[in-house]
């Protein structure tokens, strides 16, 4: 998940801006279909980032709610197959962007970066393909994350109530690490679900609104700031889930502290 998020940052935030900032140096790109390939890679990396988040959410669901099934089905081999399948499917799914765009970069500092082919914007066929694309990412992932987190939340609440009933009056006021861990997991799940829908919501609204306008439906064109805001939040969503999942883990924080202390430890040992 972290690797996919890093690819999104490199492909969508770094490499996309270079030909826009240095127009003259990259004028040769007009004769080469680099932008088409770039578009396929950007959307494939974004799909991997989103679906790896779904896979990680499913993994947490299995570990918390289905411990018997976890030992049988959640293995290293299963994880490798799942990640490989998602990666291959994401690349194949986004090949259509190669044929939808021209090879020319749209060098005007706008959020988009490849020019569409003639007739694409008002084509019903291309519109259906785009709607299916947005249904698969992020429509279905959001539903799956929300559903899995809802089941996990229900399981945590039910088991927590049962645990409280089983505790005797003599130990009622003693600190319960298990309950605290479950409360932290519950908060994390709610934050992940809310984060995903809020950061992808503007992007989805703009794309559907703008596509309906291009097809001739009587409505005003969405404002430009909505597009820029949607792209910014959508790119941010590809980074926040990894940070949220990692920073909330105690072992990760401990390793991060050890890494920060290691230069000083080596220096102290050297001076000693």
MARTOR-885589 format. One record per atom (N, C-alpha, C): residue in one letter; x, y, z. Coordinates in steps of 0.05 Angstrom, whole numbers, padded with zeros to 5 digits, always signed. Example, Ala and Ser with C-alpha at 12.3 -4.5 7.8 and 13.67 -1.06 7.14 Angstrom:
A+00264-00114+00156 A+00246-00090+00156 A+00264-00066+00156 S+00257-00045+00142 S+00273-00021+00143 S+00258+00001+00157 
This chain:
X+00017-00024+00000 X+00000+00000+00000 X+00017+00025+00000 X+00039+00025+00016 X+00057+00047+00017 X+00071+00051-00010 X+00079+00028-00022 X+00093+00030-00048 X+00075+00041-00070 X+00049+00033-00070 X+00030+00045-00089 X+00026+00074-00084 X+00024+00082-00059 X+00021+00111-00053 X+00045+00127-00062 X+00069+00115-00059 X+00093+00129-00068 X+00093+00132-00099 X+00084+00111-00113 X+00082+00113-00142 X+00063+00134-00151 X+00041+00138-00136 X+00022+00159-00143 X+00036+00187-00140 X+00051+00190-00118 X+00065+00215-00114 X+00085+00221-00136 X+00100+00200-00144 X+00121+00204-00165 X+00108+00209-00192 X+00088+00193-00199 X+00076+00195-00226 X+00058+00218-00229 X+00042+00224-00208 X+00021+00244-00211 X+00029+00271-00200 X+00048+00273-00182 X+00056+00299-00171 X+00083+00308-00181 X+00101+00290-00188 X+00128+00298-00196 X+00130+00298-00226 X+00127+00274-00238 X+00132+00272-00267 X+00111+00287-00284 X+00087+00291-00273 X+00067+00306-00289 X+00075+00335-00291 X+00088+00346-00271 X+00094+00375-00271 X+00118+00382-00287 X+00137+00363-00292 X+00162+00369-00305 X+00157+00380-00334 X+00141+00365-00351 X+00137+00376-00378 X+00121+00402-00378 X+00106+00407-00357 X+00091+00432-00356 X+00108+00456-00348 X+00128+00450-00331 X+00145+00472-00322 X+00168+00478-00342 X+00176+00457-00357 X+00197+00461-00376 X+00187+00454-00404 X+00171+00472-00415 X+00158+00467-00441 X+00178+00463-00464 X+00197+00481-00466 X+00215+00481-00488 X+00233+00456-00488 X+00243+00449-00464 X+00260+00425-00462 X+00246+00399-00468 X+00219+00399-00464 X+00204+00374-00469 X+00186+00377-00493 X+00193+00394-00512 X+00177+00397-00536 X+00177+00372-00553 X+00198+00354-00550 X+00199+00330-00566 X+00176+00310-00558 X+00163+00315-00536 X+00142+00297-00527 X+00117+00298-00545 X+00116+00320-00562 X+00093+00323-00580 X+00094+00301-00601 X+00117+00291-00608 X+00120+00271-00629 X+00120+00242-00618 X+00121+00240-00591 X+00121+00213-00579 X+00097+00210-00561 X+00085+00187-00560 X+00061+00182-00544 X+00068+00177-00515 X+00084+00194-00503 X+00091+00190-00475 X+00068+00196-00456 X+00052+00216-00463 X+00030+00224-00446 X+00010+00201-00443 X+00005+00187-00465 X-00014+00164-00463 X-00005+00143-00443 X+00021+00136-00445 X+00032+00116-00427 X+00032+00127-00398 X+00038+00153-00395 X+00038+00166-00369 X+00010+00164-00357 X-00010+00169-00373 X-00038+00169-00362 X-00045+00141-00352 X-00038+00120-00368 X-00044+00093-00360 X-00030+00086-00333 X-00005+00094-00330 X+00010+00089-00306 X-00001+00104-00282 X-00010+00129-00286 X-00021+00145-00264 X-00046+00132-00253 X-00065+00125-00272 X-00090+00114-00263 X-00086+00086-00252 X-00067+00071-00262 X-00062+00044-00252 X-00051+00046-00223 X-00033+00064-00219 X-00021+00068-00192 X-00043+00077-00172 X-00061+00095-00181 X-00082+00104-00163 X-00101+00081-00157 X-00108+00064-00176 X-00125+00041-00171 X-00112+00022-00151 X-00085+00017-00155 X-00071-00001-00136 X-00072+00011-00108 X-00068+00037-00105 X-00068+00050-00079 X-00095+00046-00065 X-00117+00050-00080 X-00144+00047-00069 X-00150+00018-00062 X-00144+00000-00081 X-00152-00028-00076 X-00133-00042-00056 X-00108-00033-00054 X-00091-00043-00032 X-00102-00035-00005 X-00114-00011-00004 X-00127-00002+00021 X-00151-00020+00028 X-00166-00028+00007 X-00188-00046+00011 X-00177-00073+00021 X-00156-00083+00009 X-00144-00108+00018 X-00134-00107+00046 X-00122-00085+00054 X-00112-00082+00082 X-00136-00081+00101 X-00157-00067+00093 X-00181-00066+00110 X-00193-00094+00113 X-00194-00110+00091 X-00204-00137+00093 X-00186-00154+00111 X-00160-00150+00110 X-00141-00164+00127 X-00147-00159+00156 X-00152-00133+00163 X-00158-00126+00191 X-00185-00139+00199 X-00204-00139+00181 X-00230-00151+00186 X-00227-00181+00193 X-00210-00195+00177 X-00206-00223+00182 X-00192-00228+00208 X-00173-00211+00215 X-00158-00215+00240 X-00175-00210+00265 X-00194-00191+00262 X-00210-00184+00286 X-00236-00201+00288 X-00249-00206+00265 X-00275-00219+00266 X-00275-00249+00258 X-00255-00258+00243 X-00256-00285+00233 X-00229-00299+00238 X-00223-00303+00263 X-00197-00313+00270 X-00193-00342+00261 X-00214-00358+00260 X-00211-00385+00251 X-00205-00386+00221 X-00219-00370+00205 X-00214-00368+00177 X-00187-00356+00171 X-00178-00338+00188 X-00153-00324+00184 X-00130-00344+00182 X-00129-00363+00201 X-00107-00382+00201 X-00107-00400+00177 X-00130-00404+00164 X-00132-00422+00142 X-00128-00408+00115 X-00138-00384+00112 X-00138-00371+00086 X-00119-00347+00084 X-00114-00333+00106 X-00097-00309+00105 X-00068-00318+00109 X-00055-00325+00087 X-00028-00334+00087 X-00011-00316+00069 X+00015-00320+00071 X+00033-00304+00054 X+00027-00309+00024 X+00022-00333+00017 X+00016-00340-00011 X-00010-00326-00020 X-00030-00326-00003 X-00055-00313-00011 X-00051-00283-00015 X-00036-00271+00003 X-00031-00242+00001 X-00016-00235-00025 X+00004-00251-00032 X+00020-00246-00056 X+00002-00249-00081 X-00015-00270-00081 X-00033-00273-00104 X-00053-00250-00106 X-00063-00242-00084 X-00083-00220-00084 X-00070-00194-00094 X-00046-00187-00083 X-00033-00162-00092 X-00025-00163-00121 X-00015-00187-00130 X-00008-00190-00158 X-00032-00187-00177 X-00055-00199-00169 X-00079-00198-00185 X-00089-00169-00187 X-00089-00155-00165 X-00098-00127-00165 X-00081-00110-00183 X-00054-00114-00181 X-00036-00099-00198 X-00040-00103-00227 X-00042-00129-00235 X-00046-00135-00263 X-00073-00125-00273 X-00094-00129-00258 X-00120-00120-00266 X-00121-00089-00268 X-00108-00075-00250 X-00108-00046-00251 X-00094-00036-00276 X-00072-00049-00284 X-00058-00041-00309 X-00075-00047-00333 X-00088-00070-00335 X-00104-00077-00358 X-00129-00059-00359 X-00141-00054-00336 X-00165-00038-00335 X-00161-00010-00346 X-00138+00001-00342 X-00133+00029-00349 X-00120+00033-00376 X-00118+00012-00392 X-00106+00014-00419 X-00123+00032-00436 X-00149+00034-00430 X-00167+00050-00448 X-00159+00080-00448 X-00146+00089-00426 X-00137+00117-00426 X-00117+00122-00448 X-00102+00102-00456 X-00082+00106-00478 X-00097+00114-00504 X-00120+00102-00509 X-00134+00108-00534 X-00153+00131-00531 X-00158+00140-00507 X-00176+00163-00502 X-00161+00190-00505 X-00135+00190-00500 X-00120+00215-00501 X-00102+00215-00526 X-00093+00239-00533 X-00072+00242-00553 X-00045+00240-00538 X-00023+00241-00553 X+00003+00240-00541 X+00013+00267-00532 X-00004+00288-00534 X+00005+00315-00529 X-00002+00323-00500 X+00018+00334-00486 X+00013+00344-00459 X-00002+00371-00461 X-00020+00374-00443 X-00037+00399-00442 X-00022+00418-00423 X-00004+00434-00435 X+00014+00450-00419 X+00002+00477-00412 X-00017+00478-00393 X-00028+00503-00385 X-00032+00504-00355 X-00017+00487-00340 X-00018+00486-00311 X-00046+00479-00301 X-00062+00466-00317 X-00088+00456-00308 X-00084+00428-00295 X-00103+00419-00279 X-00099+00393-00266 X-00097+00370-00286 X-00111+00372-00310 X-00108+00350-00330 X-00082+00354-00344 X-00072+00334-00358 X-00046+00336-00371 X-00044+00324-00399 X-00064+00310-00408 X-00065+00300-00435 X-00089+00310-00450 X-00086+00317-00475 X-00109+00326-00491 X-00126+00302-00499 X-00153+00305-00498 X-00171+00284-00507 X-00172+00283-00537 X-00176+00260-00548 X-00180+00257-00577 X-00206+00270-00585 X-00208+00278-00610 X-00232+00291-00621 X-00256+00273-00617 X-00278+00284-00607 X-00303+00270-00604 X-00305+00254-00578 X-00284+00253-00562 X-00285+00236-00538 X-00304+00248-00517 X-00303+00275-00513 X-00319+00287-00492 X-00349+00284-00496 X-00358+00283-00522 X-00386+00280-00527 X-00395+00252-00537 X-00377+00233-00532 X-00383+00206-00540 X-00396+00191-00517 X-00420+00179-00523 X-00434+00164-00502 X-00418+00139-00494 X-00404+00127-00514 X-00389+00102-00508 X-00366+00108-00489 X-00351+00130-00494 X-00329+00137-00476 X-00340+00145-00449 X-00363+00158-00449 X-00375+00166-00423 X-00382+00142-00406 X-00393+00121-00419 X-00400+00097-00404 X-00375+00084-00393 X-00353+00083-00409 X-00328+00072-00400 X-00317+00087-00376 X-00319+00114-00377 X-00309+00130-00355 X-00326+00125-00330 X-00353+00123-00333 X-00370+00118-00310 X-00364+00091-00297 X-00358+00071-00314 X-00351+00045-00303 X-00324+00047-00289 X-00306+00063-00300 X-00280+00067-00286 X-00284+00079-00258 X-00300+00099-00256 X-00304+00112-00230 X-00321+00094-00212 X-00337+00077-00223 X-00352+00058-00207 X-00333+00038-00193 X-00313+00029-00208 X-00294+00010-00197 X-00274+00024-00179 X-00268+00049-00184 X-00250+00065-00167 X-00259+00094-00167 X-00271+00103-00146 X-00271+00091-00119 X-00299+00082-00109 X-00319+00078-00127 X-00346+00072-00118 X-00347+00046-00102 X-00339+00024-00115 X-00340-00003-00102 X-00321-00004-00078 X-00296+00006-00081 X-00278+00006-00057 X-00290+00020-00033 X-00303+00043-00038 X-00315+00057-00015 X-00336+00040-00001 X-00353+00027-00018 X-00375+00010-00006 X-00362-00013+00009 X-00341-00025-00001 X-00329-00048+00012 X-00316-00039+00038 X-00301-00017+00038 X-00289-00007+00062 X-00309+00000+00083 X-00331+00013+00075 X-00352+00020+00094 X-00365-00005+00105 X-00370-00025+00088 X-00384-00049+00097 X-00365-00065+00116 X-00340-00069+00109 X-00322-00084+00126 X-00317-00070+00152 X-00315-00043+00152 X-00311-00029+00177 X-00336-00029+00194 X-00360-00030+00181 X-00385-00032+00197 X-00386-00059+00211 X-00379-00081+00197 X-00379-00107+00209 X-00359-00109+00232 X-00335-00097+00227 X-00314-00098+00247 X-00323-00082+00272 X-00335-00058+00267 X-00344-00041+00289 X-00365-00056+00306 X-00384-00069+00292 X-00405-00084+00306 X-00392-00106+00323 X-00373-00120+00311 X-00360-00142+00326 X-00346-00132+00351 X-00331-00109+00348 X-00317-00098+00371 X-00336-00089+00393 X-00359-00076+00385 X-00378-00067+00405 X-00391-00091+00420 X-00398-00112+00404 X-00411-00135+00417 X-00392-00149+00436 X-00367-00154+00427 X-00348-00168+00445 X-00340-00150+00469 X-00340-00124+00465 X-00333-00106+00487 X-00355-00107+00509 X-00380-00107+00500 X-00402-00109+00520 X-00401-00136+00535 X-00395-00157+00520 X-00393-00183+00533 X-00370-00184+00553 X-00348-00171+00546 X-00325-00171+00563 X-00331-00155+00589 X-00346-00133+00586 X-00353-00117+00610 X-00371-00133+00628 X-00389-00148+00617 X-00407-00164+00634 X-00393-00185+00649 X-00372-00197+00637 X-00357-00218+00649 X-00338-00209+00671 X-00331-00183+00671 X-00313-00173+00691 X-00327-00171+00718 X-00314-00180+00738 X-00326-00180+00765 X-00325-00152+00777 X-00340-00149+00798 X-00341-00123+00811 X-00314-00116+00824 X-00299-00135+00832 X-00273-00130+00845 X-00252-00119+00825 X-00255-00126+00800 X-00236-00117+00780 X-00248-00096+00761 X-00270-00085+00769 X-00285-00067+00751 X-00269-00041+00746 X-00254-00032+00765 X-00240-00007+00762 X-00211-00010+00753 X-00203-00035+00748 X-00176-00040+00739 X-00174-00034+00709 X-00152-00022+00701 X-00147-00014+00673 X-00148-00039+00656 X-00163-00038+00634 X-00166-00061+00615 X-00152-00054+00589 X-00127-00064+00584 X-00113-00058+00560 X-00127-00068+00535 X-00141-00091+00537 X-00156-00101+00514 X-00178-00083+00505 X-00193-00072+00524 X-00214-00053+00517 X-00203-00027+00505 X-00181-00018+00515 X-00169+00006+00504 X-00159+00001+00475 X-00148-00022+00470 X-00139-00029+00444 X-00162-00030+00424 X-00185-00041+00434 X-00208-00043+00416 X-00220-00016+00410 X-00220+00002+00430 X-00230+00029+00426 X-00213+00044+00405 X-00187+00040+00407 X-00169+00052+00387 X-00174+00041+00359 X-00178+00015+00357 X-00184+00003+00331 X-00210+00014+00320 X-00230+00018+00338 X-00256+00028+00329 X-00254+00056+00318 X-00239+00073+00332 X-00235+00101+00323 X-00220+00101+00297 X-00200+00084+00294 X-00185+00083+00269 X-00202+00075+00245 X-00220+00055+00249 X-00237+00046+00228 X-00256+00069+00219 X-00267+00083+00238 X-00285+00105+00232 X-00271+00128+00217 X-00246+00133+00226 X-00231+00154+00212 X-00224+00147+00184 X-00217+00121+00179 X-00210+00112+00152 X-00234+00115+00133 X-00258+00106+00143 X-00282+00108+00126 X-00289+00136+00120 X-00289+00154+00140 X-00295+00182+00135 X-00275+00196+00118 X-00249+00189+00122 X-00228+00201+00106 X-00231+00194+00077 X-00237+00169+00071 X-00239+00160+00043 X-00262+00175+00028 X-00285+00176+00040 X-00308+00187+00026 X-00305+00218+00024 X-00294+00231+00044 X-00291+00260+00043 X-00271+00268+00022 X-00248+00254+00021 X-00227+00262+00002 X-00233+00255-00027 X-00248+00234-00031 X-00255+00226-00058 X-00282+00239-00067 X-00298+00249-00049 X-00324+00259-00056 X-00324+00281-00076 X-00308+00302-00072 X-00307+00325-00090 X-00298+00316-00118 X-00278+00299-00119 X-00268+00289-00145 X-00289+00275-00160 X-00305+00258-00147 X-00326+00243-00160 X-00348+00262-00169 X-00356+00281-00153 X-00377+00299-00160 X-00370+00315-00185 X-00345+00326-00185 X-00336+00342-00208 X-00336+00325-00234 X-00325+00301-00233 X-00323+00285-00258 X-00350+00277-00269 X-00369+00270-00251 X-00396+00262-00261 X-00411+00287-00271 X-00408+00309-00256 X-00421+00334-00264 X-00410+00344-00291 X-00384+00344-00294 X-00372+00354-00319 X-00378+00336-00342 X-00379+00309-00338 X-00384+00290-00360 X-00413+00294-00369 X-00432+00297-00351 X-00460+00301-00359 X-00463+00327-00375 X-00447+00348-00367 X-00448+00373-00382 X-00438+00369-00411 X-00415+00354-00413 X-00404+00349-00440 X-00423+00334-00458 X-00440+00317-00446 X-00458+00301-00462 X-00483+00317-00470 X-00485+00342-00460 X-00507+00359-00469 X-00529+00363-00450 X-00527+00353-00425 X-00548+00357-00406 X-00548+00386-00397 X-00572+00397-00394 X-00575+00426-00388 X-00567+00431-00359 X-00543+00440-00356 X-00533+00448-00329 X-00509+00466-00333 X-00502+00480-00312 X-00479+00498-00314 X-00454+00481-00310 X-00432+00490-00323 X-00407+00475-00321 X-00395+00479-00293 X-00385+00457-00281 X-00375+00460-00253 X-00352+00480-00252 X-00350+00495-00231 X-00328+00515-00229 X-00301+00503-00228 X-00281+00518-00238 X-00254+00507-00240 X-00242+00500-00213 X-00248+00517-00193 X-00237+00512-00166 X-00245+00485-00155 X-00269+00476-00164 X-00279+00450-00154 X-00262+00427-00166 X-00253+00430-00191 X-00235+00411-00203 X-00208+00410-00189 X-00197+00433-00184 X-00171+00435-00171 X-00172+00424-00143 X-00194+00430-00128 X-00197+00420-00101 X-00201+00390-00102 X-00216+00380-00121 X-00221+00351-00123 X-00195+00336-00128 X-00178+00345-00147 X-00153+00332-00152 X-00135+00333-00128 X-00134+00355-00114 X-00116+00358-00091 X-00125+00338-00069 X-00151+00337-00063 X-00160+00319-00042 X-00158+00289-00050 X-00162+00284-00076 X-00160+00256-00085 X-00131+00246-00083 X-00112+00263-00090 X-00084+00256-00087 X-00076+00253-00057 X-00088+00270-00041 X-00082+00269-00012 X-00092+00242-00001 X-00115+00233-00011 X-00126+00208-00001 X-00108+00184-00006 X-00091+00186-00026 X-00073+00164-00033 X-00050+00162-00013 X-00048+00182+00004 X-00026+00182+00024 X-00035+00179+00052 X-00059+00189+00058 X-00067+00190+00086 X-00073+00163+00099 X-00084+00144+00083 X-00090+00118+00095 X-00065+00103+00105 X-00044+00104+00089 X-00019+00092+00097 X-00009+00104+00123 X-00010+00131+00124 X-00001+00145+00148 X-00019+00138+00172 X-00045+00137+00168 X-00063+00131+00190 X-00059+00103+00201 X-00057+00083+00182 X-00053+00056+00190 X-00026+00052+00204 X-00005+00066+00195 X+00022+00061+00205 X+00026+00075+00232 X+00019+00101+00233 X+00024+00117+00257 X+00009+00107+00281 X-00015+00096+00277 X-00031+00086+00299 X-00021+00060+00310 X-00001+00047+00297 X+00009+00021+00307 X+00032+00026+00327 X+00030+00014+00350 X+00049+00018+00372 X+00077+00009+00363 X+00079-00014+00349 X+00105-00024+00340 X+00118-00005+00320 X+00102+00007+00303 X+00113+00026+00283 X+00124+00050+00298 X+00110+00061+00317 X+00119+00084+00332 X+00145+00078+00347 X+00147+00054+00358 X+00171+00046+00372 X+00195+00044+00353 X+00190+00032+00330 X+00212+00030+00310 X+00220+00058+00300 X+00200+00076+00297 X+00206+00103+00288 X+00223+00117+00308 X+00217+00114+00334 X+00233+00126+00355 X+00261+00115+00355 X+00264+00088+00352 X+00290+00076+00351 X+00307+00086+00328 X+00293+00090+00305 X+00307+00100+00281 X+00317+00129+00285 X+00300+00145+00299 X+00308+00173+00304 X+00331+00174+00324 X+00332+00155+00343 X+00352+00155+00364 X+00378+00143+00354 X+00378+00126+00333 X+00401+00111+00325 X+00425+00127+00318 X+00423+00151+00304 X+00447+00167+00298 X+00460+00177+00324 X+00444+00185+00344 X+00455+00195+00369 X+00468+00172+00385 X+00455+00148+00383 X+00467+00125+00397 X+00494+00117+00385 X+00496+00117+00358 X+00521+00111+00345 X+00542+00132+00352 X+00534+00157+00353 X+00553+00178+00359 X+00563+00175+00388 X+00544+00169+00406 X+00552+00166+00434 X+00571+00142+00437 X+00566+00120+00423 X+00583+00097+00424 X+00611+00103+00413 X+00611+00119+00392 X+00637+00126+00379 X+00654+00144+00397 X+00640+00163+00410 X+00655+00181+00428 X+00664+00167+00454 X+00648+00146+00462 X+00656+00131+00485 X+00681+00114+00480 
